[in-house]
Amino acid sequence: QLLRAATRNGECTEMTGAMRWGRWPAAALGLLLGLPWLAAADDPANSKGQPTTAVISIHHPAELAGNYAGYFARFSHWPLPKGDLVLRAPPDELGCETYPTDIVPKPGMLGEPAPSFVSVVSRGTCTFVQKAQKAQEAGAVGVIIVSNDQTVQIMGAGNNTDEADEVSIFVIDVDRHLGERFRNATLDSANGEDAPTMSIAPYVSSLMNISEFILICMATALVALGAFFSTADVTVVHEPGSFSTALAPPEEEVLEVDSYLALGFCVVGSGFLVFLFFFMHYMIYVIIFCFCVGGFSCITQFGAICLNHSFPSMKNKYIEIPIPMVDAVQRAELIAGVPALAIVISWVCLRNTQFGWPLQDIIGAGFLCWLQRTLRLPNIKIAALLLSVMFFFDIFWVFISPLFFHESVMVRVATGGGTGESVPMLLRIPAFGDPFGNDRLLGFGDIALPGLLVSCLRRHDLLSRRRSLCHGYFLPALIGYFIGLNVTIAALIIMRMGQPALLYLVPGTLGTTLVLSSCRGELPLLWEGIPVKDQGESEESNDAEDESLYKEGV
């Protein structure tokens, strides 16, 4: 049926080969983009129109106080109870046996009514519905079911749909670590300490809040800024001696990406991800150390460039350092190294506090701009290869890797792999107004890889001497990146799971560029990295000038 097209009168005619095969790339791309959304749409937990995430607010004891995430079962009862609730744990840890009568909280000494209680049980032996029924029979207003591991799934009723309809309490699933903390707190209260208290509310998130908007704007600005640094050597638009040309990297520092290096990113990156997945407990501090050293170097170099440009007399002044095997250091580098070292040390001390995110973002901005300044894509052919390979790389390690490793390799590595530390190669923005207080994160790769393409397009526009940004490819790709990030954040919130950002960013940047250049008839030139000739000049002079400019990288 896919190889036929229906005519208006209902008859079917064979499609031409060009029509058949011309639709396969679009169909494949549509399938990849739509698969996560279809999975979310098919989730029965979404069909009732009720929130699936719960905010569990612990008020007492103080060491456990805070907001925690849980997930409502599909048969969980609504509406939720109001006010403070007492946590209780039955003698049967699994909650499959009848509860003893003394588990019900007693009335207060001054005649206050007994508080409502929530049961904490572990997963196993009996069904989720049976656990809820036993808690309901004992008078509980809710039950928290502790998962066997850190993976939390939305619980269903299975074949007990009739029994599930009789459940009149809320049912929540939490991860093992959190559930054990809850249960230990209830056991402590059984030994004479005050019982832990909590309240429950649904978690309702918007498709966009100020945190996500700041993160998107910051990432887009870094892509644009990196493109500016990357094309600082284009002297046809930058005057010699200007600050722009001062940012231009020496020729020996520039690394041009070829097809082998593009494929190597995927192979080496995959191997490194798997290595970190299994050895994150040993490697996390090595990663933090490398982040600090690299961040210090990048910030120092940028600071030295600014000082040398502002004070030309400092360029040739060196200071001997009495350390073996260390060459003389420019005075500008030594001065710039002081604030760079202060930033890095401050981040190390504050990295796990609410004050660490601006320092991490400053270091990250230096990293990303330096990367775009140093790496260079020669043409769209290499850019398409690199982004296409990393497109599937991102999808595999986020969505498909759980089939082989039982959890997403990318998500586990990005969140520190249970070490209590976070991988620092991320932009961080605190979630303003979020009850969980989780930071909004975006990996460096989701900025650097599209940024290399945007830098390549800006270089092409400058060498083609585009008179308007709208006539070039830099601005459309940047807008495509901005839209792609918005779609990524929306998908993250709607599907409630980590997203491969390149799944949305590659179509937004590379896809926009390919479609736009095809419509303009300039795809062959863009594909080979040849600047577009100006209409008013002769063909021979343009060919000679453009070839010379491109070879010289100016």
C-alpha positions as CSV (number, residue, x, y, z in Angstrom):
1,Q,0.0,0.0,0.0
2,L,2.9,2.3,0.6
3,L,4.0,1.9,-3.0
4,R,0.7,3.1,-4.4
5,A,-1.1,6.4,-4.5
6,A,-4.9,6.7,-4.5
7,T,-6.4,8.7,-7.3
8,R,-9.5,10.9,-6.8
9,N,-11.8,8.3,-8.3
10,G,-10.7,5.6,-5.9
11,E,-8.4,3.7,-8.3
12,C,-4.8,3.0,-7.4
13,T,-1.9,3.9,-9.7
14,E,1.7,2.9,-9.3
15,M,3.9,5.6,-7.9
16,T,7.1,6.5,-9.8
17,G,10.4,5.4,-8.3
18,A,11.4,9.0,-7.5
19,M,8.1,9.5,-5.6
20,R,8.5,6.3,-3.7
21,W,12.1,6.7,-2.6
22,G,11.8,10.4,-2.2
23,R,9.3,9.9,0.7
24,W,11.3,7.4,2.6
25,P,13.7,9.9,4.3
26,A,10.8,12.0,5.4
27,A,8.9,9.0,6.6
28,A,11.9,7.7,8.6
29,L,12.5,11.1,10.2
30,G,8.8,11.4,11.1
31,L,8.9,8.0,12.7
32,L,12.0,8.9,14.8
33,L,10.5,12.2,15.9
34,G,7.1,10.7,16.6
35,L,8.1,7.5,18.4
36,P,8.6,9.0,21.8
37,W,5.4,11.0,21.5
38,L,3.5,7.9,20.5
39,A,4.9,6.1,23.5
40,A,3.7,8.8,25.8
41,A,0.3,9.0,24.2
42,D,-0.2,5.3,24.5
43,D,0.6,5.3,28.2
44,P,-2.7,4.6,30.0
45,A,-1.6,6.8,32.9
46,N,-2.1,9.7,30.6
47,S,-5.6,8.8,29.5
48,K,-7.4,9.7,32.8
49,G,-6.3,13.3,32.7
50,Q,-4.9,13.1,36.2
51,P,-1.3,14.1,37.1
52,T,1.0,11.1,37.3
53,T,3.7,12.7,39.6
54,A,3.1,13.3,43.3
55,V,4.8,15.8,45.6
56,I,5.4,14.0,48.9
57,S,6.1,16.8,51.5
58,I,7.7,15.4,54.7
59,H,7.3,17.8,57.6
60,H,8.7,15.8,60.4
61,P,11.4,14.6,61.4
62,A,13.7,17.5,60.5
63,E,16.4,15.3,58.9
64,L,13.9,14.0,56.4
65,A,11.9,17.2,55.8
66,G,11.6,18.2,52.1
67,N,9.7,17.5,48.9
68,Y,10.1,14.2,47.2
69,A,8.7,12.7,44.0
70,G,6.4,9.7,43.7
71,Y,4.2,8.3,40.9
72,F,0.5,7.7,41.2
73,A,-0.7,4.3,40.2
74,R,-3.2,4.1,37.4
75,F,-5.9,3.0,39.8
76,S,-5.1,5.6,42.5
77,H,-8.1,7.3,43.9
78,W,-8.9,11.0,43.6
79,P,-9.3,13.5,45.2
80,L,-6.3,13.4,47.5
81,P,-6.7,13.9,51.3
82,K,-5.9,17.3,52.8
83,G,-3.8,18.1,55.8
84,D,-1.0,16.3,57.7
85,L,-0.8,12.5,57.4
86,V,1.1,10.1,59.6
87,L,3.5,7.5,58.1
88,R,3.1,4.0,59.3
89,A,4.8,0.7,58.4
90,P,3.0,-2.6,59.0
91,P,4.8,-5.6,60.6
92,D,4.6,-7.4,57.3
93,E,7.0,-5.3,55.2
94,L,5.3,-6.4,52.0
95,G,1.8,-5.3,53.1
96,C,0.2,-8.5,52.0
97,E,-1.2,-9.6,55.4
98,T,-3.9,-8.1,57.5
99,Y,-2.7,-5.1,59.4
100,P,-2.8,-5.2,63.3
101,T,-5.2,-2.9,65.0
102,D,-2.6,-0.9,66.8
103,I,-1.2,0.5,63.6
104,V,-4.0,3.1,63.6
105,P,-2.9,6.4,65.2
106,K,-4.6,7.1,68.5
107,P,-6.7,10.3,69.2
108,G,-4.9,13.2,70.9
109,M,-4.8,13.6,74.7
110,L,-7.1,16.7,74.5
111,G,-9.8,14.8,72.5
112,E,-8.4,15.7,69.1
113,P,-9.4,13.3,66.3
114,A,-6.9,10.6,65.3
115,P,-4.8,11.7,62.3
116,S,-5.1,9.9,59.1
117,F,-2.2,7.6,58.2
118,V,-0.4,6.4,55.1
119,S,1.1,2.9,55.0
120,V,4.7,2.3,53.7
121,V,5.1,-1.2,52.2
122,S,7.6,-2.9,49.8
123,R,7.0,-4.3,46.4
124,G,6.6,-8.1,46.0
125,T,4.6,-11.3,46.7
126,C,1.0,-9.9,46.2
127,T,-0.3,-7.4,43.6
128,F,-0.4,-3.7,43.9
129,V,-4.2,-3.7,44.2
130,Q,-4.0,-6.3,47.0
131,K,-1.5,-4.1,48.9
132,A,-3.8,-1.1,48.5
133,Q,-6.8,-3.2,49.7
134,K,-5.0,-4.3,52.9
135,A,-4.1,-0.8,53.7
136,Q,-7.6,0.5,53.0
137,E,-9.1,-2.2,55.2
138,A,-6.9,-1.0,58.1
139,G,-8.1,2.5,57.7
140,A,-5.2,4.1,55.8
141,V,-5.9,7.0,53.4
142,G,-3.0,6.0,51.1
143,V,-0.2,3.6,50.6
144,I,3.4,4.2,49.4
145,I,4.9,1.2,47.6
146,V,8.7,1.0,47.6
147,S,10.3,-0.2,44.4
148,N,12.9,-3.0,44.4
149,D,15.5,-0.6,42.8
150,Q,16.0,3.0,41.8
151,T,13.8,2.5,38.8
152,V,10.2,3.7,39.3
153,Q,7.4,2.6,37.0
154,I,3.8,3.7,37.0
155,M,1.8,0.9,38.6
156,G,-1.2,-0.7,36.8
157,A,-4.0,-2.9,38.1
158,G,-3.1,-5.9,35.8
159,N,-6.0,-8.3,35.6
160,N,-7.6,-7.0,38.8
161,T,-9.5,-4.2,37.2
162,D,-12.8,-5.0,39.1
163,E,-10.9,-5.0,42.4
164,A,-9.0,-1.8,41.4
165,D,-12.3,0.0,41.0
166,E,-13.0,-0.6,44.7
167,V,-9.7,1.1,45.8
168,S,-10.7,4.4,47.5
169,I,-7.2,5.5,48.7
170,F,-4.2,7.0,46.8
171,V,-1.4,4.6,45.8
172,I,2.1,5.9,45.1
173,D,5.3,4.3,43.9
174,V,8.7,5.6,45.1
175,D,12.3,4.4,44.4
176,R,14.1,2.1,46.8
177,H,16.4,4.6,48.5
178,L,13.6,7.0,49.3
179,G,11.3,4.3,50.4
180,E,13.9,2.9,52.8
181,R,14.3,6.3,54.4
182,F,10.5,6.5,54.8
183,R,10.3,3.1,56.4
184,N,13.3,3.7,58.7
185,A,11.6,6.8,60.0
186,T,8.4,4.9,60.8
187,L,10.4,2.2,62.6
188,D,12.1,4.9,64.7
189,S,8.7,6.3,65.7
190,A,7.7,2.8,66.8
191,N,10.6,2.9,69.2
192,G,9.2,6.0,71.0
193,E,10.1,8.8,68.7
194,D,7.5,11.1,67.1
195,A,5.9,9.7,64.0
196,P,6.9,11.2,60.7
197,T,4.2,13.4,59.1
198,M,3.6,14.3,55.5
199,S,1.2,15.8,53.0
200,I,0.5,14.9,49.5
201,A,-0.3,17.0,46.4
202,P,-0.1,16.4,42.6
203,Y,2.8,17.9,40.7
204,V,1.6,20.1,37.9
205,S,4.3,21.5,35.6
206,S,3.9,24.1,32.8
207,L,5.3,23.6,29.4
208,M,7.6,26.6,29.9
209,N,8.7,28.5,33.0
210,I,11.4,31.0,33.6
211,S,14.1,28.4,34.3
212,E,13.7,26.7,31.0
213,F,13.4,30.0,29.1
214,I,16.7,31.2,30.7
215,L,18.4,27.9,29.8
216,I,17.2,28.1,26.2
217,C,18.3,31.7,25.8
218,M,21.7,31.0,27.4
219,A,22.4,28.0,25.2
220,T,21.3,29.9,22.0
221,A,23.5,32.9,23.0
222,L,26.5,30.6,23.6
223,V,26.0,29.1,20.1
224,A,25.9,32.5,18.6
225,L,28.9,33.7,20.6
226,G,30.9,30.6,19.7
227,A,30.2,31.3,16.0
228,F,31.5,34.8,16.5
229,F,34.7,33.5,18.1
230,S,35.1,30.8,15.4
231,T,34.9,33.4,12.5
232,A,37.2,36.0,14.2
233,D,39.9,35.2,11.6
234,V,37.7,36.3,8.6
235,T,39.6,39.5,7.8
236,V,37.3,40.4,4.9
237,V,34.8,41.7,7.5
238,H,37.0,42.2,10.6
239,E,39.5,45.1,10.5
240,P,43.1,44.1,11.3
241,G,44.0,45.0,14.9
242,S,40.4,44.9,16.1
243,F,39.2,43.0,19.1
244,S,37.6,40.5,16.7
245,T,40.8,39.6,15.1
246,A,42.5,39.4,18.5
247,L,40.2,36.5,19.3
248,A,41.3,34.6,16.2
249,P,43.1,31.4,17.0
250,P,46.6,30.7,15.6
251,E,46.6,28.5,12.6
252,E,48.3,25.7,14.5
253,E,45.6,25.6,17.1
254,V,42.7,25.0,14.6
255,L,41.6,21.4,14.1
256,E,39.6,20.8,11.0
257,V,37.1,18.0,11.4
258,D,37.2,15.3,8.6
259,S,35.0,12.3,8.1
260,Y,37.2,10.0,10.2
261,L,37.2,12.4,13.1
262,A,33.4,12.7,12.8
263,L,32.9,8.9,13.0
264,G,35.5,8.8,15.8
265,F,33.4,11.1,17.9
266,C,30.6,8.5,17.9
267,V,32.9,5.4,18.5
268,V,35.1,7.0,21.2
269,G,32.1,8.7,22.8
270,S,30.2,5.4,23.0
271,G,33.1,3.5,24.5
272,F,33.6,6.3,27.1
273,L,30.0,6.3,28.0
274,V,30.0,2.6,28.7
275,F,33.2,2.9,30.7
276,L,31.7,5.6,32.8
277,F,28.5,3.7,33.2
278,F,30.4,0.9,35.0
279,F,33.2,2.8,36.7
280,M,31.5,6.2,37.5
281,H,32.3,5.7,41.2
282,Y,36.0,5.8,40.4
283,M,36.0,8.3,37.5
284,I,33.7,11.0,38.8
285,Y,36.5,12.9,40.6
286,V,38.8,12.5,37.6
287,I,36.1,14.1,35.5
288,I,35.8,16.9,38.0
289,F,39.5,17.5,38.1
290,C,39.7,17.6,34.3
291,F,36.8,20.1,34.3
292,C,38.6,22.3,36.7
293,V,41.9,22.2,34.8
294,G,40.2,22.8,31.4
295,G,38.0,25.6,32.8
296,F,41.0,27.3,34.4
297,S,42.9,27.2,31.1
298,C,40.1,28.5,28.9
299,I,39.2,31.4,31.2
300,T,42.8,32.3,31.6
301,Q,43.4,32.3,27.8
302,F,40.4,34.5,27.1
303,G,41.4,36.8,29.9
304,A,44.9,37.1,28.5
305,I,43.6,37.8,25.0
306,C,41.5,40.7,26.4
307,L,44.5,42.1,28.4
308,N,46.9,41.9,25.5
309,H,44.4,43.7,23.2
310,S,43.7,46.4,25.8
311,F,47.3,46.8,26.9
312,P,49.5,46.0,23.9
313,S,52.7,46.6,25.9
314,M,52.0,43.4,27.9
315,K,52.2,41.1,24.8
316,N,55.9,40.5,24.9
317,K,56.4,40.6,28.7
318,Y,57.1,37.2,30.2
319,I,57.7,36.1,33.8
320,E,60.0,33.2,34.7
321,I,58.4,30.7,37.0
322,P,60.9,28.7,39.2
323,I,59.2,25.4,38.5
324,P,61.0,22.6,36.5
325,M,59.8,22.0,33.0
326,V,57.6,25.1,33.1
327,D,58.2,27.7,30.4
328,A,58.0,31.4,31.0
329,V,54.4,32.7,31.3
330,Q,53.1,35.9,29.8
331,R,52.3,38.6,32.3
332,A,48.8,38.8,30.9
333,E,48.2,35.1,31.5
334,L,49.5,35.3,35.0
335,I,47.1,38.2,35.8
336,A,44.1,36.5,34.1
337,G,44.9,33.3,35.9
338,V,44.1,34.9,39.3
339,P,40.3,35.4,38.7
340,A,40.2,32.1,36.8
341,L,41.6,30.2,39.7
342,A,39.2,31.9,42.1
343,I,36.3,30.9,39.9
344,V,37.4,27.3,39.7
345,I,38.2,27.0,43.5
346,S,34.8,28.6,44.4
347,W,33.0,26.1,42.1
348,V,34.8,23.2,43.7
349,C,33.7,24.3,47.2
350,L,30.1,25.3,46.2
351,R,29.4,22.7,43.5
352,N,26.8,20.8,45.5
353,T,25.1,23.9,46.9
354,Q,22.5,26.3,45.5
355,F,25.3,28.8,44.8
356,G,27.4,26.6,42.5
357,W,25.4,26.9,39.3
358,P,26.6,30.4,38.1
359,L,30.2,29.4,38.5
360,Q,29.7,26.1,36.6
361,D,27.9,28.0,33.8
362,I,30.8,30.5,33.6
363,I,33.4,27.7,33.3
364,G,31.1,25.9,30.8
365,A,30.7,29.1,28.7
366,G,34.5,29.3,28.4
367,F,34.7,25.7,27.4
368,L,32.1,25.9,24.7
369,C,33.4,29.1,23.1
370,W,37.0,27.8,23.1
371,L,35.8,24.6,21.5
372,Q,34.0,26.4,18.7
373,R,37.0,28.6,18.3
374,T,39.3,25.6,17.9
375,L,37.3,23.0,16.0
376,R,36.1,23.8,12.5
377,L,33.8,22.1,10.0
378,P,35.0,22.6,6.4
379,N,31.6,22.1,4.7
380,I,28.1,20.9,5.2
381,K,29.0,17.5,3.9
382,I,31.2,16.8,7.0
383,A,28.6,18.7,9.2
384,A,25.8,16.4,7.9
385,L,27.9,13.3,8.6
386,L,28.9,14.4,12.1
387,L,25.4,15.5,13.2
388,S,23.7,12.5,11.6
389,V,26.0,10.1,13.4
390,M,25.5,11.9,16.7
391,F,21.8,12.1,16.1
392,F,21.5,8.3,16.2
393,F,24.2,8.2,19.0
394,D,22.0,10.3,21.2
395,I,18.8,8.3,20.5
396,F,20.5,5.0,21.1
397,W,22.1,5.9,24.5
398,V,19.0,7.5,25.8
399,F,16.1,5.5,24.5
400,I,17.5,2.1,23.3
401,S,20.3,1.5,25.8
402,P,17.8,0.4,28.6
403,L,17.1,-2.7,26.6
404,F,20.7,-3.8,27.1
405,F,21.8,-2.1,30.4
406,H,18.3,-2.0,32.2
407,E,18.5,1.8,32.4
408,S,19.4,4.7,30.2
409,V,23.2,4.9,30.0
410,M,23.2,8.6,29.0
411,V,20.8,9.6,31.8
412,R,22.7,7.6,34.5
413,V,26.1,9.0,33.5
414,A,24.8,12.6,33.2
415,T,23.3,12.4,36.7
416,G,26.5,11.1,38.3
417,G,25.6,7.4,38.4
418,G,24.5,7.4,42.1
419,T,27.8,8.9,43.4
420,G,26.1,11.9,44.9
421,E,28.0,14.1,42.4
422,S,26.9,15.4,39.1
423,V,28.9,15.4,35.9
424,P,29.9,19.0,35.5
425,M,29.8,19.1,31.7
426,L,26.3,20.6,31.9
427,L,24.7,24.0,31.9
428,R,22.7,24.4,35.1
429,I,19.8,26.6,36.0
430,P,17.9,26.2,39.2
431,A,14.2,25.5,38.9
432,F,12.6,28.6,40.2
433,G,9.3,27.8,41.9
434,D,9.6,24.0,41.4
435,P,8.7,22.1,44.6
436,F,11.4,19.6,44.0
437,G,14.1,22.2,43.5
438,N,15.8,20.2,40.7
439,D,18.2,22.0,38.4
440,R,17.4,22.3,34.7
441,L,20.3,20.7,32.8
442,L,21.7,20.8,29.2
443,G,24.7,18.8,28.2
444,F,27.7,20.6,26.5
445,G,27.4,18.3,23.5
446,D,23.9,19.6,22.8
447,I,25.4,23.1,22.5
448,A,28.8,22.3,20.9
449,L,27.7,20.0,18.1
450,P,25.0,22.3,16.6
451,G,27.3,25.2,17.4
452,L,29.9,23.8,15.1
453,L,27.4,23.7,12.3
454,V,26.2,27.3,13.1
455,S,29.9,28.4,13.1
456,C,30.4,26.8,9.7
457,L,27.3,28.6,8.3
458,R,28.4,32.0,9.7
459,R,31.8,31.5,8.0
460,H,30.1,30.6,4.7
461,D,27.8,33.7,5.0
462,L,30.8,36.0,5.7
463,L,32.8,34.6,2.8
464,S,29.8,34.9,0.5
465,R,29.5,38.6,1.7
466,R,25.8,38.3,2.5
467,R,24.4,41.8,2.9
468,S,21.6,40.6,5.3
469,L,21.3,37.9,7.9
470,C,18.0,36.9,6.4
471,H,19.7,36.1,3.1
472,G,22.3,33.8,4.7
473,Y,22.1,30.5,6.7
474,F,23.5,31.5,10.1
475,L,20.3,33.2,11.4
476,P,17.9,30.5,10.1
477,A,20.0,27.8,11.7
478,L,20.2,29.7,15.0
479,I,16.4,30.2,15.0
480,G,16.1,26.5,14.2
481,Y,18.3,25.7,17.2
482,F,16.1,27.9,19.5
483,I,12.9,26.2,18.3
484,G,14.5,22.8,18.6
485,L,15.4,23.5,22.3
486,N,11.9,24.6,23.0
487,V,10.6,21.3,21.5
488,T,13.1,19.4,23.6
489,I,12.0,21.0,26.9
490,A,8.3,20.4,26.0
491,A,9.1,16.8,25.2
492,L,10.9,16.4,28.5
493,I,8.0,17.8,30.5
494,I,5.3,15.9,28.6
495,M,7.0,12.5,28.6
496,R,8.6,12.9,32.0
497,M,11.8,11.2,30.9
498,G,15.3,12.2,29.8
499,Q,15.4,13.3,26.1
500,P,18.1,13.1,23.5
501,A,18.2,16.7,22.6
502,L,19.9,16.1,19.2
503,L,16.7,14.3,18.2
504,Y,15.1,17.7,17.9
505,L,18.1,20.0,17.4
506,V,19.5,18.2,14.3
507,P,16.3,18.6,12.3
508,G,16.0,22.2,13.6
509,T,19.6,23.2,12.5
510,L,20.8,20.8,9.8
511,G,17.3,20.1,8.4
512,T,16.6,23.8,8.2
513,T,19.9,24.5,6.4
514,L,19.4,21.7,3.9
515,V,15.8,22.6,3.0
516,L,16.6,26.3,2.7
517,S,19.7,25.8,0.6
518,S,17.8,23.4,-1.7
519,C,15.1,26.0,-2.2
520,R,17.7,28.6,-3.1
521,G,19.6,26.2,-5.4
522,E,22.8,26.7,-3.3
523,L,23.0,23.2,-1.8
524,P,25.9,22.0,-4.0
525,L,28.0,25.0,-3.1
526,L,27.2,24.7,0.6
527,W,27.8,21.0,0.5
528,E,31.4,21.5,-0.7
529,G,32.0,24.6,1.3
530,I,32.3,27.0,-1.7
531,P,31.1,30.6,-1.0
532,V,28.2,31.8,-3.1
533,K,29.4,34.2,-5.9
534,D,28.1,37.8,-5.8
535,Q,25.9,38.5,-8.8
536,G,27.5,41.8,-9.8
537,E,31.0,40.3,-10.2
538,S,32.6,38.3,-12.9
539,E,32.6,34.5,-12.5
540,E,36.4,34.2,-12.9
541,S,37.3,36.8,-10.3
542,N,34.9,35.4,-7.8
543,D,36.2,31.8,-8.3
544,A,39.7,32.9,-7.8
545,E,39.0,35.1,-4.8
546,D,36.6,32.7,-3.1
547,E,39.0,29.8,-3.5
548,S,41.9,31.9,-2.1
549,L,39.8,33.1,0.8
550,Y,38.6,29.6,1.7
551,K,42.0,28.0,1.6
552,E,43.5,30.7,3.8
553,G,40.5,30.4,6.2
554,V,39.8,34.2,5.9
